[in-house]
Amino acid sequence: MWVITVYCEENKTTMFEFENEEEAREMFKSLPGLRILSEVIYNDPPLVREKR
C-alpha cells in the first residue's frame, strides 16, 4: 500500500491511500504543498496456523 500525507494550512493533514505505486506517484505530482509519499509494508504473521 502507498500513502500520501499532505500538510495543509491551518494545521490540517490529509492522507490518501493507493494500492499501487503508479497511481500514488501520479497523484503526488499534482498535489500542492508539503507532501510525503510512503510505502506501507505489513509484516503480519499468518492468520491460520498449519496443523502438525
N, C-alpha and C positions, 0 to 999 in steps of 0.2 A: 504494500500500500504506500502511496505517496501523499504527503500532506504539505499544503502551502499555508503558512501562517503570515497574515498581513497585519501590521501595526498601523492603525489609522489615527487621525486626530482625536482629541478628547479621550485619550487612554482607552480606545476601543480596539479589540483584537478580533479578527475574523479568521476562521480556518476552513479550508476546502480539502476534501479527500478525493483521491483518484485511485483507480485500480491499476493504471499503467503509467509508465514514465512519460511517454509521448504526450498524452493528454495534459499531464501536470506541467510539463515544460512549455507547452503552447499557452496555457492559461497564465503561467508565471510571467511570460514575456509581456502580456497585456495588462497586468495589474500595476497600478501606480503605488508609489510609496515604498516604505521599508518592508521587505518580504523575505521569507526564508522557505526554501524547498527542502523537505526532509523525506528520507525513505524510512518507513517503519518496518522492522523485521521482527516477527514474533518467534520466540524460541520456546514454545509451549510443549510440554510432554504430551505424548499421545493420550487421547481420552479413553481409549479402550486398551486394556492390558491383555497380552496374549496369555492363553491358558497353557499351563505346562503339563 
